Amino acid sequence: MRSAIEEWLAYCRRNNSPETVDRYQRILWQFCAHSGDKALTALTVAHVEQYIDTLLHRGHGHNTCNTHLAAVKSFWSWETRRHGTPNIAAAVPRLTPDDPVQRFLSEEEYARVLAICGPVAKDLVQLYGNTGLRRGEMLRLRWPHVAPDMRALRVPHGKGNKARTVPVNGVCRDILSRNRVDDTFSFLLRYGSPSGQDRLCGRLAGQAAIPPFGPHALRHYFATRMIRAGIPLKIVSKILGHSSVAITEKIYCHLMPVDLLGTTESLSM
């Protein structure tokens, strides 16, 4: 089974971002170990169902289980197309998705975080807060991705391996210029791994006396500010790299109930 997984991962690398492929690899190796490294032909629907049940018993939510199931289904669909192996994963239904729990950093929390940051950490936080980059996109950021006039960043491998352009404001131009070290940046030399950035955010949350947050909360902060500034949702969606405006609407259009207060005052009857 492992050789088949390696072959599939090689195929995925041509069509998906490195972060996505890494996630697929972790999931498939975990599934393989859980199934006792059996041959593909020895596996059944029950093995897939038992794997998902194990995740549930370990406390994982439905969304996480569905992510694992999607990776297993994708692998088996490819294996069936290539070699005619029976698709044992096709019959396993997705779980009912959990309601999304999003951590939105407020304006006050963002200001408190910046107030206690050291210089390098502050630059990283502000770059997140002014571009809306995903963590993986930030970690892969290099100087050649910056446009010659420094008015935009090119994200060559976003989610789904889709490229996009992100506008750059004066705050970002200053940060990028000051932190350039050859083709990379000093904040990535200091915080250049997923765990390193997560630990930084955890430490900053503790020092600022606010609930824990991660880099994705800074992405939400950026998007929320854009929407409240009146930027059309279609443009916000494009900058964030969402596959559709519907995804942006689902995540952000509720914002906070207070945002709706007073919006009907202009109606007379």
Backbone torsions as a table, in degrees:
resi	resn	phi	psi	omega
1	MET	NA	-37.2	-176.8
2	ARG	-63.0	-36.2	178.4
3	SER	-66.6	-36.7	177.6
4	ALA	-66.5	-38.6	178.3
5	ILE	-64.8	-43.0	178.1
6	GLU	-59.9	-40.4	179.2
7	GLU	-64.6	-42.2	179.0
8	TRP	-65.6	-41.4	179.6
9	LEU	-62.7	-37.9	176.9
10	ALA	-62.0	-39.4	176.5
11	TYR	-64.8	-43.1	-178.4
12	CYS	-63.1	-34.2	-178.0
13	ARG	-63.1	-21.6	179.0
14	ARG	-83.7	-11.8	-172.3
15	ASN	-130.9	-2.3	-176.2
16	ASN	-135.7	161.5	178.5
17	SER	-70.3	155.2	177.9
18	PRO	-55.6	-37.4	-179.7
19	GLU	-64.0	-41.1	178.9
20	THR	-65.2	-43.2	-179.8
21	VAL	-64.0	-39.9	177.6
22	ASP	-60.9	-40.9	178.9
23	ARG	-65.5	-44.4	176.8
24	TYR	-57.1	-43.6	-177.3
25	GLN	-63.4	-45.3	179.4
26	ARG	-60.4	-43.2	-177.6
27	ILE	-67.0	-46.4	-176.3
28	LEU	-68.4	-37.0	176.4
29	TRP	-65.7	-38.4	178.7
30	GLN	-65.2	-43.1	178.1
31	PHE	-63.9	-40.5	-179.5
32	CYS	-62.0	-46.0	179.6
33	ALA	-65.2	-40.3	179.6
34	HIS	-62.9	-32.6	-178.4
35	SER	-87.0	5.6	177.5
36	GLY	75.2	25.8	178.8
37	ASP	53.4	36.1	178.0
38	LYS	-71.4	160.5	174.2
39	ALA	-67.6	152.9	-178.9
40	LEU	-55.5	-41.2	-176.7
41	THR	-68.9	-14.4	-179.5
42	ALA	-93.2	-6.3	-177.7
43	LEU	-89.3	149.8	-178.1
44	THR	-131.8	175.2	176.5
45	VAL	-55.9	-36.8	-178.3
46	ALA	-59.6	-34.9	179.7
47	HIS	-64.2	-40.2	178.6
48	VAL	-67.7	-44.4	-180.0
49	GLU	-63.2	-40.6	179.4
50	GLN	-66.1	-35.5	178.3
51	TYR	-63.2	-46.3	179.1
52	ILE	-65.0	-41.1	177.8
53	ASP	-60.2	-39.3	178.7
54	THR	-62.8	-41.7	177.6
55	LEU	-61.2	-42.0	179.4
56	LEU	-63.5	-43.4	-179.3
57	HIS	-66.4	-24.0	177.9
58	ARG	-84.0	0.7	175.7
59	GLY	97.0	5.8	178.5
60	HIS	-73.4	144.5	179.1
61	GLY	-77.4	170.9	-179.5
62	HIS	-61.0	-37.6	-178.3
63	ASN	-64.2	-41.0	177.7
64	THR	-64.8	-44.3	178.7
65	CYS	-60.3	-40.1	179.4
66	ASN	-67.0	-33.0	175.7
67	THR	-63.7	-44.4	177.5
68	HIS	-64.2	-43.8	-179.1
69	LEU	-64.1	-39.0	179.5
70	ALA	-61.9	-39.6	178.7
71	ALA	-66.0	-43.7	179.0
72	VAL	-63.7	-42.8	179.1
73	LYS	-63.1	-41.8	-179.6
74	SER	-62.8	-43.6	177.8
75	PHE	-60.6	-45.8	-175.9
76	TRP	-70.1	-33.1	176.3
77	SER	-62.3	-43.2	178.7
78	TRP	-64.7	-44.1	-179.0
79	GLU	-62.8	-37.9	178.9
80	THR	-67.5	-42.4	179.0
81	ARG	-64.7	-40.8	-174.9
82	ARG	-79.0	-40.9	-169.9
83	HIS	-126.7	0.9	177.8
84	GLY	73.6	13.9	178.0
85	THR	-65.9	133.9	178.5
86	PRO	-54.4	133.9	-176.7
87	ASN	-85.3	91.9	-176.7
88	ILE	-74.7	-17.1	-176.7
89	ALA	-86.9	-18.8	-174.1
90	ALA	-61.0	-32.5	-175.2
91	ALA	-83.2	-7.0	-177.4
92	VAL	-86.9	117.0	-176.6
93	PRO	-76.8	152.5	173.1
94	ARG	-69.3	152.4	175.2
95	LEU	-81.7	156.8	176.5
96	THR	-63.0	122.7	-176.2
97	PRO	-60.4	143.3	172.4
98	ASP	-72.1	153.0	170.9
99	ASP	-63.5	132.2	-177.3
100	PRO	-64.1	137.2	175.8
101	VAL	-110.1	106.4	-175.7
102	GLN	-106.6	137.0	176.2
103	ARG	-98.3	111.0	178.4
104	PHE	-104.2	122.5	176.2
105	LEU	-79.9	126.2	179.5
106	SER	-79.8	168.1	177.8
107	GLU	-59.3	-41.9	-179.1
108	GLU	-65.6	-43.0	-179.9
109	GLU	-65.0	-41.7	179.3
110	TYR	-59.7	-45.2	179.6
111	ALA	-63.4	-39.1	179.7
112	ARG	-66.7	-37.5	178.2
113	VAL	-65.2	-46.8	-179.3
114	LEU	-61.8	-33.2	-176.5
115	ALA	-67.6	-25.4	-177.3
116	ILE	-108.3	2.8	-179.1
117	CYS	-75.1	146.6	164.6
118	GLY	-75.5	169.9	-174.4
119	PRO	-57.5	-47.0	-176.9
120	VAL	-69.3	-44.0	178.6
121	ALA	-62.7	-39.7	179.6
122	LYS	-62.0	-41.9	178.7
123	ASP	-61.9	-41.4	179.9
124	LEU	-65.8	-45.6	-179.8
125	VAL	-61.8	-44.3	-179.1
126	GLN	-67.2	-34.1	178.1
127	LEU	-66.2	-41.3	173.8
128	TYR	-60.4	-47.3	-174.8
129	GLY	-70.1	-11.5	-179.2
130	ASN	-117.0	2.4	177.6
131	THR	-127.7	-26.9	-177.6
132	GLY	72.0	21.6	179.4
133	LEU	-66.2	148.2	169.8
134	ARG	-74.6	160.1	-178.0
135	ARG	-58.2	-46.9	-179.6
136	GLY	-61.6	-35.4	178.8
137	GLU	-68.7	-39.1	177.8
138	MET	-65.0	-43.2	-178.3
139	LEU	-64.0	-28.4	-179.6
140	ARG	-93.9	2.1	-178.6
141	LEU	-64.5	131.6	177.5
142	ARG	-135.8	160.2	-176.4
143	TRP	-56.6	-40.2	178.4
144	PRO	-60.6	-15.6	177.5
145	HIS	-78.5	-11.5	-180.0
146	VAL	-86.5	129.8	179.7
147	ALA	-62.7	150.9	-178.9
148	PRO	-54.4	-35.2	179.3
149	ASP	-88.1	2.7	178.0
150	MET	57.8	32.0	177.7
151	ARG	-104.5	0.0	-179.1
152	ALA	-158.5	156.1	172.0
153	LEU	-113.2	141.7	173.5
154	ARG	-99.9	122.0	175.5
155	VAL	-101.7	98.0	-173.0
156	PRO	-74.0	-26.8	-176.6
157	HIS	-134.9	76.7	175.5
158	GLY	-81.7	-166.4	179.0
159	LYS	-61.0	135.5	-176.1
160	GLY	73.9	14.8	-180.0
161	ASN	63.0	23.6	-179.3
162	LYS	-91.1	133.8	177.8
163	ALA	-85.6	150.9	175.1
164	ARG	-155.6	169.2	177.9
165	THR	-114.8	133.5	-179.7
166	VAL	-116.2	125.6	179.2
167	PRO	-66.2	150.1	-177.7
168	VAL	-121.1	128.0	178.3
169	ASN	-95.9	-176.9	-177.1
170	GLY	-62.7	-36.5	178.2
171	VAL	-59.8	-45.5	-179.1
172	CYS	-68.2	-39.8	179.9
173	ARG	-59.9	-42.5	179.0
174	ASP	-64.6	-44.3	-179.4
175	ILE	-62.8	-46.9	-177.9
176	LEU	-64.7	-40.8	-179.6
177	SER	-65.1	-46.0	-176.5
178	ARG	-69.7	-27.8	-173.7
179	ASN	-99.4	2.5	-177.9
180	ARG	-65.2	130.1	173.7
181	VAL	-133.2	96.3	-172.7
182	ASP	57.4	-118.3	-177.8
183	ASP	-96.7	1.0	179.7
184	THR	-121.9	-162.2	-174.8
185	PHE	-136.2	149.7	-175.1
186	SER	-64.0	-32.1	179.7
187	PHE	-69.9	-23.8	175.6
188	LEU	-83.5	-27.7	173.3
189	LEU	-67.5	-31.6	179.9
190	ARG	-85.2	-42.5	-177.3
191	TYR	-126.8	69.6	-171.2
192	GLY	-104.5	18.1	178.9
193	SER	-135.8	156.6	177.7
194	PRO	-56.8	-45.5	-178.2
195	SER	-66.8	-35.7	179.4
196	GLY	-63.6	-41.2	179.0
197	GLN	-71.8	-36.1	177.2
198	ASP	-64.5	-42.6	178.7
199	ARG	-64.0	-39.4	178.3
200	LEU	-59.9	-48.8	-178.9
201	CYS	-62.6	-39.3	178.0
202	GLY	-63.5	-42.0	179.3
203	ARG	-66.4	-42.0	-179.7
204	LEU	-64.8	-39.1	178.3
205	ALA	-61.7	-42.5	179.2
206	GLY	-64.1	-43.5	-178.2
207	GLN	-69.8	-32.2	179.8
208	ALA	-86.4	-4.1	179.5
209	ALA	58.4	47.6	176.1
210	ILE	-126.8	163.5	178.5
211	PRO	-58.8	152.4	-179.1
212	PRO	-56.2	147.2	176.2
213	PHE	-146.6	163.8	175.9
214	GLY	-126.8	-180.0	179.7
215	PRO	-54.3	-31.5	-177.5
216	HIS	-67.6	-27.9	176.4
217	ALA	-65.1	-31.1	176.9
218	LEU	-71.3	-32.9	174.2
219	ARG	-64.7	-43.0	177.4
220	HIS	-63.9	-38.4	178.3
221	TYR	-59.9	-46.4	179.0
222	PHE	-58.7	-49.5	-177.3
223	ALA	-63.9	-40.8	179.8
224	THR	-62.1	-42.9	178.3
225	ARG	-63.2	-39.1	179.3
226	MET	-62.6	-46.6	-177.5
227	ILE	-65.2	-43.3	-179.6
228	ARG	-69.0	-21.9	176.6
229	ALA	-80.8	-2.8	177.4
230	GLY	90.8	11.0	177.2
231	ILE	-68.5	129.8	-179.1
232	PRO	-54.8	141.2	-176.0
233	LEU	-59.5	-34.0	-180.0
234	LYS	-61.8	-39.2	179.8
235	ILE	-72.1	-42.3	178.0
236	VAL	-58.7	-44.4	-179.7
237	SER	-60.4	-41.2	-179.7
238	LYS	-66.8	-41.6	179.4
239	ILE	-64.9	-39.4	-179.1
240	LEU	-73.4	-19.6	-179.5
241	GLY	82.0	25.7	175.6
242	HIS	-73.7	148.7	-178.3
243	SER	-73.3	-18.6	177.2
244	SER	-156.7	157.5	177.4
245	VAL	-64.6	-27.9	-179.7
246	ALA	-59.2	-36.5	178.7
247	ILE	-66.1	-43.4	178.5
248	THR	-61.3	-43.5	179.1
249	GLU	-60.7	-43.9	-177.0
250	LYS	-61.2	-39.0	-175.4
251	ILE	-81.9	-39.9	-166.3
252	TYR	-112.7	-20.6	-170.2
253	CYS	-69.5	-18.6	175.3
254	HIS	-75.3	-34.3	-175.8
255	LEU	40.9	-108.8	178.6
256	MET	-134.0	143.9	-179.9
257	PRO	-52.9	-32.9	-178.1
258	VAL	-61.3	-24.9	-179.7
259	ASP	-65.7	-20.7	-178.3
260	LEU	-90.0	-14.8	-176.7
261	LEU	-62.1	131.0	177.1
262	GLY	87.1	-6.1	-174.8
263	THR	-73.5	-14.0	179.5
264	THR	-103.3	6.3	-177.5
265	GLU	-60.9	-27.2	-176.7
266	SER	-77.4	-8.6	180.0
267	LEU	-84.6	129.4	-176.2
268	SER	-92.0	-23.0	-179.7
269	MET	-161.4	NA	NA
